[in-house]
Amino acid sequence: PESPPPLLSVDVTGLVSQFARSFVLIFPVYVLGYLGLSFSWVLIALCGLFWIRRHRGGKSSRLGRALAFLEDEEEAVRLSVSSADLPAWVHFPDTERAEWLNKTVKQMWPFICQFIEKLFRETIEPAVRGANNHLSTFSFTKIDIGHQPLRINGVKVYTENVDKRQIILDLQISFVGNCEIDLEIKRYFCRAGVKSIQIHGTMRVILEPLIGDMPLIGALSLFFLRKPLLEINWTGLTNLLDVPGLNGLSDTIILDIISNYLVLPNRITVPLVSEVQIAQLRFPIPKGVLRIHFIEAQDLEGKDTYLKGIVKGKSDPYGIIRVGNQIFQSKVIKENLNPKWNEVYEALVYEHPGQELEIELFDEDPDKDDFLGSLMIDLIEVEKERLLDEWFTLDEVSKGKLHLKLEWLTLMPTADNLDKVLTSIRADKDQANDGLSSALLILYLDSARNLPSGKKINSNPNPLVLLSVGHKAQESKIRYKTNEPVWEENFTFFVHNPKRQDLEVEVRDEQHQCSLGNFKLPLSQLLESEDLTMHQRFHLSNSGPNSTINMKIALRVLSLEKQARSPDHQHSAQVKRPSLSKDARKSSFKPQVPVSPTPDPNKPVPASPVTDSDKKTDTADKSQPPNASPQWRTDLSRSSSSLHASNFSYSPSHLSVKEPTPSIASDISLPIATQELRQRLRQLENGTTLGQSPLGQIQLTIRHSSQRNKLIVVVHSCRNLIAFSEEGSDPYVRMYLLPDKRRSGRRKTHVSKKTLNPVFDQMFDFSVSLPEVQRRTLDVAVKNSGGFLSKDKGLLGKLLIPLASEELAKGWTQWYDLTEDGTRPHGAS
């Protein structure tokens, strides 16, 4: 017979156990309530329980790590060390360990220290003494670099996309030295020193040219691709900074100066053969020019909050763009998560293997700017594609995209396609000297001979050279007490139209502030020269009878060579993930100096780079909070041996006011403003003639006061302005003394409401000497205010007045015609 079905089974043991656990949890609560005790005792018991469990968990975790260490030591070490602390060869398979090289450096270290001590005493000490009269008693009393040698954490050798006659290596170096360097300035009884130095970064070593004779290598070049992380432990720094001539410095500024001196295009070149074979190394020509169209972003994170974070707001985004040591900052777009910048920047690329385009977005805040995302693009990919127009996803944030258009411009040594390039950037029609560049001027300043004495007879001057192309100016280092100075410096200028622009060179005596000679070279002469290059001694005008200056000047046409692609070809730039964390990168990279945009015929707000030597021209101040957004860009046109005092002016750490990047595209140089102005003119014409002054006129009084050493400009009135809207215009006048376009150099009148014939009668002054002002241009723009939050803002007319007139000391009052771009101004009465 079949067995009866089993009865319902009950887990009595489990049921009793569950009841007991529930009773243990509930009974204490009942007892507390029965006895009238506080419920806090329950909370205390729960906290104790959680602490015990956490303590047991930590103990178990430590035990597990110990067991894992025994089983797999290497894996355990990797888990316990953050990725940022690991050497490069751990992350990148093409980076090799170099222990043999570290052993070699360790053996050579005592002799390297001897060389460094010799460098300090024979090169740096005399240079510091000659830099300032207050430092004439400067000396090093002790130089001990320490016994801890430099360490090389990894080596990468480039085998692709390099010249066959060169070898390129990237060394990941790290130096933590317990050095002792003591210095003294006896005149001021000042003693200071350095206790320790730390430096971490990527040093590039280039062996070129390779030759067929021993030692097979013509020269050795050393530089950093980007500013290294540098930390110095000072002693007596406050005493040092009290010395006259140094009181404008700070710890951060000094670190910036030293770091920037090590970064490309500054380089240390060690010749191994005769000077003739390495002459080209003293005249480095960039590999190309990168034109960056910084267009727009979408879906950025909202960082602004209100009511202590309860209400989410938007962001005020701006971008920081880096190409090597060149750093640009875009304008700030207020309250927008989908900003449109439409700016264009042009950057020199000296070494593209291993160099990236780095972009970071930030939200501007009064205290600390918030991070909105980053992007890194390999420039080798851009060079291959020549033209990229893509949306890129931002890294290190949850959302956000960035629209970029990148153009790789090749440097051509012929002028065959110059007309085509001028047409493409619309430089063949306008008369302006600013805009997108059609050519690059590269200048090697060698030396001068037989300079005059200056103001004092039989005394040697302190000569420096001022070079300018259009509104851009740069200056050389100062050579002290000599009439035959040797500079050996390189300079670069972006040129809008070489057929119309000139290179102006003036040698000045820094001590007596007087001219020692000058000359002007029309760039059109270079277009007729072989390989667009001139290397000769130029005779100086207004100087001695035999005064000459030796320079090598080359012009290179910027050509966009579009690659022939199949119709189904698809390309995408290689986006590199940052190897450093956001915080580490912000502490490592601190840009130095701002930039000035240049116009683009297709985009509204373009920009071009500004060198550190442009300190009297296209610079502006923008301070950044510590450990927040990046700061500014650094020296672009210094030679490998130059450490210029102008670096003092641009460390962001000592700037007190945050300002947007100065933009020459803020007025009529903005192509969209030109188009709007022309469109309004066409609407006003209606088939009729507007007369000789369609935009109206402005009355100015201009004179230079020798007693006050100032340029005086009186804005009297305007007449016959165009109506910006149906209600008329709200005009005001804005002025700059070019090439200075900083906000501090801007002058503005009050706004006259709803009138086409405003009367201002306001006086303004610019602190500038008469010789200096005669090299300047007064930039006057009449603009429509429009009021708060109004879209009726724009340009009503512009005027550019060269101030080279000899009548400037007497002054004049005159009516001027306003034009679209400010060119060809002429007096109306």
Buried (B, 14 or more C-beta within 10 A) or exposed (E): EEEEEEEEEEEEEEEEEEEEEEEEEEEEEEEBEEEEEEEEEBEEEEEEEEEEEEEEEEEEEEEEEEEEBEEEEEEBEEEEEEEEEBBBBBEEEEBEBBEEBBEEBBEEBEEEBEEBBEEBEEEBBEBBBBBBEBBEEBBBEEBEBBEBBBBBBBBBEBEEEBEEEBBBBBBBBBBBBEBBBBBBBEBBEBBBBBBBBBBBBBBBBBBBBEBEEEEEBBBBBBBBBBBBBBEBEBBBBEBBBEBEEBEEBBEBBBBBBBBBBBBBBBBEBEBBBEEEBBEEBBBBBBBBBBBBBBBBBBEBBBBBEEEEEEEEEBBBBBBBBBBBBBBBBBBBBEEBBEBBBBBBBBBBBBBBBBBBBBBBBBBBBEEBBBBBBBBBBBBBBBBBBBBBEBEBEBBBBEEBBBBBBBBBBBBBEEBEBBEEBBEBBBBBEBEBBBBBBBBBBBBBBBBBBBBBBBEEEEBBBBBBBBBBBBBBBBBBBBBBEEBEBEBBBBBBBBBBBBBBBBBBBBBBBBBBEEBBBBBEBEBBBBBEBEEBBBBEEBEBEEBBEEBBBBBBBBBBBBBBEEEEEEEEEEEEBEBBEBBBEBEBBBEBBBBBBBBBBBBBBBBBBBBBBBBBBBBBBBBBBBBBBEEBBBBBBBBBBBBBBBBBEBBBBBBBBBBEEBBBBBBBBBBBBBBBBBEBBEEBBEEEEEEEEBEEBBBBBBBBBBBBEEEEBBBBBBBBBBBBBBBBEEEBBBBBBBBBBBBBBBEEBBBBBEBBEEEBEBEBEBEBBBEBEBEBBBBBBBBBBBBBBBEEEEEBEBBBBBBBBEBEBEEBEEBEEBBBBBBBBBBEBEEBE
